[in-house]
Amino acid sequence: MSQFTVAACQLDSTDDKQDNVERALSFVDEAASKDADIVAFPEMFPYIGSKDAYPEVAEEVPGPTTDRLAARAEDYGMYIHAGSMFEPAPDGRVYNTTALINPDGEVAATYRKAHLFDIDVPGGVTYEESERVAPGDEAVVAETSLANFGLSICYDLRFPELYSTLVRKGAEVIFVPAAFTLFTGKDHWEPLLRARAIESQCYVVAPGQIGDKKDSAHTYGKTMVIDPWGNVTRQASDREELITAPIDLDYLQEVRRDLPSLQHKRDDVYF
């Protein structure tokens, strides 16, 4: 399938998990009404609130939330990229986990966020994700009937080595669900996304959280889809909404043919 439609949801998730999931399901309905082939959600879409509650709201993957999304995926015959949610980790922390659900209602792939956001800016943002979140240790590319999907989450965006690995594994479309802070997002979100698209020669789909969060930093939003040349093809407004964009794999191959930088990588000189 050389062309398909992706939908990306921008959400203002809260500490009301049931309401967040219900709103997400309504966006799946909207995506289906717009003939999307895949719909993608932001990081932590089922819950953003007190960090002490992470173990309480965490669930197995597959589990109750992915089961509800899977039923919709099967009803509509579409893929659902379930942003990220908290999954119990063996050490008492949680994983920040993406699930990709296929049109048969199956969890086809999962990815646990590898890079954790620990930052202390004097007079600015303080956040220690690793206190409560355990890191994953595997780069994941899911082969699907639409395309090869590379999986990443939020802070991963700052580590181009991960994206080089995803491309070596065959990625054509890379997802970056995020809850990027306003403090960093206003200067870094779009430049980093465009850089990852340009250097990987992939489409980048980046669904974001928006809004001033209880017990968390204000999130930036600006959900967008970027093509392999680095053009922003769609961008959300400053509110909850769903955007759709075409993905054209023929165009991706054209970009890779005309600017064959992926063929010029020198792994022998990297360290």
C-alpha positions as CSV (number, residue, x, y, z in Angstrom):
1,M,0.0,0.0,0.0
2,S,1.9,3.1,-1.2
3,Q,-0.5,5.7,0.1
4,F,-2.6,5.9,3.3
5,T,-4.0,8.4,5.8
6,V,-2.8,8.9,9.3
7,A,-4.8,10.7,12.0
8,A,-3.0,12.2,15.0
9,C,-4.8,13.3,18.1
10,Q,-3.9,16.2,20.3
11,L,-5.2,15.7,23.8
12,D,-5.4,17.5,27.1
13,S,-5.3,14.5,29.4
14,T,-6.0,14.8,33.1
15,D,-6.0,12.6,36.2
16,D,-9.4,11.2,35.3
17,K,-8.4,8.0,33.5
18,Q,-11.9,6.9,32.6
19,D,-12.7,10.2,31.0
20,N,-9.4,10.3,29.1
21,V,-10.0,6.9,27.6
22,E,-13.6,7.7,26.7
23,R,-12.3,10.9,24.8
24,A,-9.7,8.9,23.1
25,L,-12.3,6.4,21.9
26,S,-14.4,9.3,20.5
27,F,-11.4,10.4,18.5
28,V,-11.0,6.9,17.1
29,D,-14.6,7.3,15.9
30,E,-13.8,10.6,14.4
31,A,-10.7,9.2,12.7
32,A,-12.7,6.4,11.2
33,S,-15.3,8.9,9.9
34,K,-12.4,10.6,8.0
35,D,-11.3,7.3,6.5
36,A,-8.0,7.2,8.4
37,D,-6.1,4.0,8.2
38,I,-4.3,4.5,11.5
39,V,-4.9,6.9,14.4
40,A,-2.2,7.8,16.9
41,F,-2.4,9.3,20.4
42,P,0.0,11.2,22.6
43,E,2.3,10.1,25.4
44,M,0.5,9.2,28.7
45,F,-2.9,9.6,27.0
46,P,-4.9,7.6,29.7
47,Y,-3.5,9.5,32.7
48,I,-1.5,12.6,33.6
49,G,-1.6,13.5,37.3
50,S,0.1,12.7,40.6
51,K,3.3,10.7,40.0
52,D,2.6,8.8,43.2
53,A,-0.4,7.3,41.5
54,Y,1.6,5.8,38.6
55,P,1.6,2.2,40.0
56,E,-2.1,2.5,40.7
57,V,-3.1,3.5,37.2
58,A,-0.6,1.2,35.5
59,E,-2.0,-1.9,33.7
60,E,-0.7,-4.8,31.7
61,V,-0.3,-4.5,28.0
62,P,-2.4,-6.1,26.6
63,G,-4.9,-5.0,29.3
64,P,-8.2,-3.2,29.9
65,T,-7.3,0.0,27.9
66,T,-5.8,-1.7,24.9
67,D,-8.7,-4.2,24.9
68,R,-11.1,-1.3,24.5
69,L,-9.0,0.3,21.7
70,A,-8.6,-3.2,20.1
71,A,-12.4,-3.6,19.9
72,R,-12.6,-0.2,18.0
73,A,-9.7,-1.2,15.7
74,E,-11.4,-4.4,14.8
75,D,-14.8,-2.7,14.3
76,Y,-13.3,-0.1,11.9
77,G,-10.5,-2.3,10.3
78,M,-7.9,0.2,11.2
79,Y,-4.6,0.4,13.1
80,I,-4.4,2.3,16.5
81,H,-1.1,3.6,17.9
82,A,-1.9,3.9,21.6
83,G,0.4,6.8,22.4
84,S,1.8,5.6,25.6
85,M,0.5,4.3,29.0
86,F,1.9,3.1,32.2
87,E,2.8,-0.6,32.5
88,P,3.9,-2.3,35.7
89,A,7.7,-2.9,35.9
90,P,9.3,-5.7,38.1
91,D,11.1,-3.2,40.3
92,G,8.0,-1.4,41.5
93,R,8.3,1.4,39.0
94,V,6.4,1.5,35.7
95,Y,7.3,1.4,32.1
96,N,6.1,4.1,29.7
97,T,4.8,1.9,27.0
98,T,3.5,2.3,23.4
99,A,1.2,-0.4,22.0
100,L,0.4,-0.7,18.3
101,I,-2.9,-2.4,17.7
102,N,-3.7,-4.0,14.3
103,P,-7.1,-4.2,12.5
104,D,-7.6,-7.7,13.8
105,G,-7.7,-6.2,17.3
106,E,-4.3,-7.6,18.3
107,V,-1.4,-5.8,20.0
108,A,1.1,-6.2,17.2
109,A,4.0,-4.4,18.8
110,T,5.0,-2.7,22.0
111,Y,7.9,-0.3,22.8
112,R,9.1,0.9,26.2
113,K,10.5,4.4,26.4
114,A,14.3,4.1,26.5
115,H,15.4,7.6,27.4
116,L,14.0,9.1,30.6
117,F,13.6,12.8,31.2
118,D,15.6,13.8,34.3
119,I,16.1,17.6,34.4
120,D,16.5,20.4,36.9
121,V,16.6,23.9,35.4
122,P,17.1,26.6,38.1
123,G,14.0,28.8,38.1
124,G,12.5,26.5,35.4
125,V,11.4,22.8,35.1
126,T,12.3,20.1,37.5
127,Y,11.4,16.6,36.5
128,E,12.8,13.2,37.4
129,E,11.1,10.6,35.3
130,S,13.5,7.8,36.3
131,E,12.3,8.0,39.9
132,R,9.1,6.3,38.9
133,V,9.7,5.0,35.4
134,A,12.0,2.2,34.4
135,P,13.7,2.4,30.9
136,G,13.1,0.0,28.1
137,D,16.1,-1.5,26.3
138,E,15.0,-2.3,22.7
139,A,14.5,-0.4,19.5
140,V,11.2,-1.5,17.8
141,V,10.1,-1.4,14.2
142,A,6.7,-2.9,13.4
143,E,6.1,-4.3,10.0
144,T,2.5,-3.7,9.0
145,S,0.3,-3.8,5.9
146,L,0.6,0.0,5.7
147,A,4.3,0.6,6.3
148,N,7.1,-0.2,8.6
149,F,6.5,1.8,11.8
150,G,9.3,2.9,14.0
151,L,8.3,3.5,17.6
152,S,9.7,6.2,20.0
153,I,8.4,8.4,22.8
154,C,8.9,12.0,23.7
155,Y,12.4,12.5,25.2
156,D,13.7,9.9,22.8
157,L,13.5,12.6,20.2
158,R,16.8,14.1,21.5
159,F,18.8,11.0,20.7
160,P,19.3,10.6,16.9
161,E,21.1,7.3,17.4
162,L,17.8,5.7,18.2
163,Y,16.3,7.0,14.9
164,S,19.3,5.8,12.9
165,T,18.7,2.3,14.5
166,L,15.0,2.5,13.5
167,V,15.9,3.3,9.9
168,R,18.5,0.4,9.8
169,K,15.6,-1.8,11.0
170,G,13.5,-0.6,8.0
171,A,11.4,2.2,9.4
172,E,9.4,4.3,7.0
173,V,7.1,6.2,9.3
174,I,8.2,7.1,12.8
175,F,5.9,7.9,15.7
176,V,6.8,10.3,18.4
177,P,3.9,10.5,21.0
178,A,4.9,13.2,23.5
179,A,4.0,15.4,26.5
180,F,6.7,17.9,25.6
181,T,7.0,20.7,28.1
182,L,6.1,24.3,27.1
183,F,9.5,25.4,28.4
184,T,11.5,23.2,25.9
185,G,8.8,22.7,23.3
186,K,8.6,26.4,22.2
187,D,12.2,26.2,21.0
188,H,13.0,22.6,20.3
189,W,9.9,20.6,19.4
190,E,9.6,21.4,15.7
191,P,13.4,21.7,14.9
192,L,14.0,18.3,16.5
193,L,11.1,16.6,14.7
194,R,12.1,18.1,11.3
195,A,15.7,17.0,11.9
196,R,14.7,13.4,12.7
197,A,12.5,13.4,9.5
198,I,15.3,14.8,7.3
199,E,18.1,12.6,8.6
200,S,16.0,9.4,8.6
201,Q,14.2,10.3,5.4
202,C,11.0,9.0,7.1
203,Y,7.6,10.5,7.8
204,V,7.3,11.6,11.4
205,V,4.0,11.6,13.2
206,A,4.1,13.4,16.5
207,P,0.8,13.5,18.5
208,G,1.2,15.8,21.6
209,Q,-0.3,16.6,24.9
210,I,-1.5,20.2,25.3
211,G,-2.5,22.2,28.4
212,D,-1.5,23.1,31.9
213,K,-1.4,19.8,33.8
214,K,-2.2,19.1,37.4
215,D,0.9,17.9,39.2
216,S,3.0,18.2,36.0
217,A,4.5,20.7,33.6
218,H,2.5,22.7,31.1
219,T,2.6,20.8,27.8
220,Y,3.3,22.4,24.4
221,G,0.9,20.7,22.0
222,K,1.7,21.5,18.3
223,T,0.8,18.0,17.1
224,M,2.3,17.6,13.6
225,V,3.0,15.4,10.7
226,I,6.3,15.9,8.8
227,D,7.3,14.4,5.4
228,P,10.7,12.9,4.5
229,W,12.0,16.2,3.1
230,G,11.3,17.9,6.4
231,N,8.1,19.8,5.5
232,V,5.4,20.1,8.2
233,T,2.4,18.9,6.2
234,R,-0.2,19.2,9.0
235,Q,-0.2,20.9,12.4
236,A,-2.9,21.1,15.2
237,S,-4.2,24.3,16.7
238,D,-3.8,25.1,20.4
239,R,-6.7,22.9,21.5
240,E,-7.8,19.3,21.6
241,E,-8.3,18.1,18.1
242,L,-7.6,15.5,15.5
243,I,-5.6,16.2,12.3
244,T,-5.2,13.9,9.3
245,A,-2.4,13.7,6.7
246,P,-1.5,11.6,3.7
247,I,1.5,9.3,3.8
248,D,3.0,8.6,0.4
249,L,5.6,5.8,0.4
250,D,6.3,6.5,-3.3
251,Y,7.4,10.0,-2.4
252,L,9.5,8.6,0.5
253,Q,11.3,6.4,-2.0
254,E,11.7,9.3,-4.4
255,V,13.4,11.4,-1.6
256,R,15.7,8.5,-0.7
257,R,16.6,8.0,-4.3
258,D,17.3,11.6,-5.1
259,L,19.2,12.3,-1.9
260,P,20.9,8.9,-1.1
261,S,22.3,10.0,2.3
262,L,21.2,6.8,4.0
263,Q,23.5,4.9,1.7
264,H,26.5,7.1,2.6
265,K,26.5,6.3,6.4
266,R,30.0,5.5,7.6
267,D,29.5,3.2,10.6
268,D,33.2,2.5,10.5
269,V,34.1,6.0,11.6
270,Y,31.4,6.4,14.3
271,F,32.1,5.7,18.0
